Amino acid sequence: MSGETLTIGVLPLGRPTFDVAFAEEMLAGMMADLRASGHRLIGPEKLLMDADATQAAMTDIKAEKPDRILILQVTFTDAALTCRIADTFPQPLAIWAVPEPRLGGRLRLNAFCGLNLASHALGLRNRLFSWRYAAPHTSGIEALLTEEPMVCPLISQITDADPEYGGALLDGLRGRTIARIGAHPDGFDTCAYDSARLADLIGMTVTGFELADLFDRARAAPEAAATGLKTELSANLAGLDQVDQTQLDRSLRLKLALDGMKAEGGFDAFAIRCWPETFTEYGGAVCGPASMMGEGRVPCACEADVYGAATQLLLQAASDQPVFLVDLVDLDSSDDTGVVWHCGQAPMSMAEPEAIARATIHTNRKMPLLFEFPLKPGPVTFVRLSQARGQQSLIIARGEMLKRDMAFTGTSGVVRFDRPAEEVLTRVIDSGLEHHMALAYGDHVGALESFAAAAGLPVIHL
């Protein structure tokens, strides 16, 4: 199609909880590039912040009979609207997500994570698409607009690793229990699960609770226990007195509530619907409590990600150390590095020793308690019990966490993968990987391959 003028339907997706002014600046640059391409553009040139605005734009675009559909992933969004767009338009589909500078401040756009969720959801639906992860005013726009879909699904392979050690890992996971608190958010296909399928795979069981159960327990926690937990934390965490003390108390009570649920139910891990209700209905973050639970070898997965919690238990067993469930939020080919991040819930033992671990607030919701520190340098292993493209597999990566300044607020680290960053970027999108991976320090690839052999799971190496 090169040289042909196309009619392109453009849908710029964003969310008001991110840096809207910066997002609008990025959108202006993206639209300038699109106009310079010479193709006919239809659709709004403003951020579509909700389903109603997006549906109205889709209706207008559909009437114009576009040749292609382009989603501009300007900030993070879940995949619900992307899937609705894909279902509405049979035309070739493309997604352009923008990176943001690693300045040590808040994650202002988190657009890569939105692309990650979209690739997983579209992969489950067997919908191929083209994609681009690049700043405005960089080359490559014409290929995105005119070429065939770029996604090339990866083929998982049965490993030839010795299953003996992996069999012991698998046996150790059988009978483990996960408490799922609340349902995963809409548009997070990455966090969907089938309890029977998980039980068949590794023998874990899931017990469901409502968020109200957690909140009621937290409100009923003894004041003295919350005060004692704050005193204990203050020995290793600076700035506790600088955050809102009422919200801090609520947050600490969530830790006490989780402790109580574990004591009563014997749960080995939790998968918690962490937002928005912990902020909007309860009034305190569960991120700091998740960090403390993880340090105590009771991993907690965000967004009610049950397979994420199961993955944490696997990697914890393989590594014999605390694990951290991360988002991959950036890959930079020019620096050959990626950034892994989560709001503020890495186990404290992963902190860079020379850094001061601090108490902080959630960057979007503005409530404590979150931890803030860069991750320490050293070899790291990533893994995901994956359901990408509807097939269960084990997705593994290895790298080196670098001694770098903190890329974004919360808990984050700059990692150099075994493969070049550009290849990792492509393989993440091609695989349809979920947006959560478990991280542990050390090289545990051999143990994980052995586990996969014992469990009959095919493997994809990023």
Helices and strands as residue ranges (DSSP letters): E 7-13, H 20-36, E 40-42, H 51-63, E 68-73, H 80-88, E 93-97, H 111-124, E 130-133, H 141-146, H 163-173, E 177-181, G 189-191, H 195-202, E 205-209, H 211-220, H 223-234, G 240-242, H 245-265, E 269-272, H 277-277, I 278-282, H 287-295, E 300-301, G 302-304, H 306-319, E 324-332, E 337-342, G 348-350, E 358-360, E 370-374, E 378-386, G 388-390, E 393-401, E 411-417, H 421-431, E 436-441, H 445-455, E 459-461
